Amino acid sequence: MVTQLKLGSLTVDVVFKNIKNVHLSVYPPGGRVRIAAPARMNADTVRLFAISKLDWIRRQQRKLTVQERETAREYLERESHYVWGKRILLTVREASARPSVELTPRRLVLYVHPHTTARSREALLDGWYRDQLRIAVPPLLERWERLIGVVPRRFYVRRMKTKWGSCNHGAQTIRLNTELAKKPPECLEYVVVHELIHLLEPTHNARFIALMD
């Protein structure tokens, strides 16, 4: 069940779920606030919790307000993109062949049909980033599975709006954000290790921190 809580000018989305603890999140870019609360918790308790966290919520919203954000991509010639943390310029080549992406030392080349829309170009490049991650992840898993002593049943790669990765402890699976293919390789490795540790410890408690260390 999802409801909204009003605290002056602040609106908080509240969702009641079959969980043990309360989870508070402030999402970019606009600072939307969401509380996930145990199904057994009553509305007054959730309100008091939100009030107790108002200062923290406002601080997070201010941080989001001042953060610099990349301009929206238009997928045009000589536009800047990133591959494994390195800035590279885009080249768009129109051709009748099957759309594809090629990475050269100096360029990220999009081969597209004439008059292809920006959305189609974006979808093509997103698929390419997804493929890069699917290639990069297995060697990392092979290395860290041995060190940590845990093997996920499966990993998924998908575009995620608010997380770099996630773990389904019950299903023993992990998910990784395709955007990681734009970041330095050590970022992907850190997230892989983080999610593997969650297969052992689902929360961010002292045991999780010790295992990460």
Secondary structure as UniProt FT lines:
FT   STRAND          2..7
FT   TURN            8..9
FT   STRAND          10..17
FT   STRAND          23..27
FT   TURN            28..31
FT   STRAND          32..38
FT   TURN            39..40
FT   HELIX           43..52
FT   HELIX           54..66
FT   TURN            77..78
FT   STRAND          80..83
FT   TURN            84..85
FT   STRAND          86..94
FT   STRAND          100..103
FT   STRAND          107..112
FT   TURN            114..115
FT   HELIX           118..148
FT   STRAND          154..158
FT   STRAND          165..168
FT   TURN            169..172
FT   STRAND          173..177
FT   HELIX           178..182
FT   HELIX           185..200
FT   HELIX           206..212
//
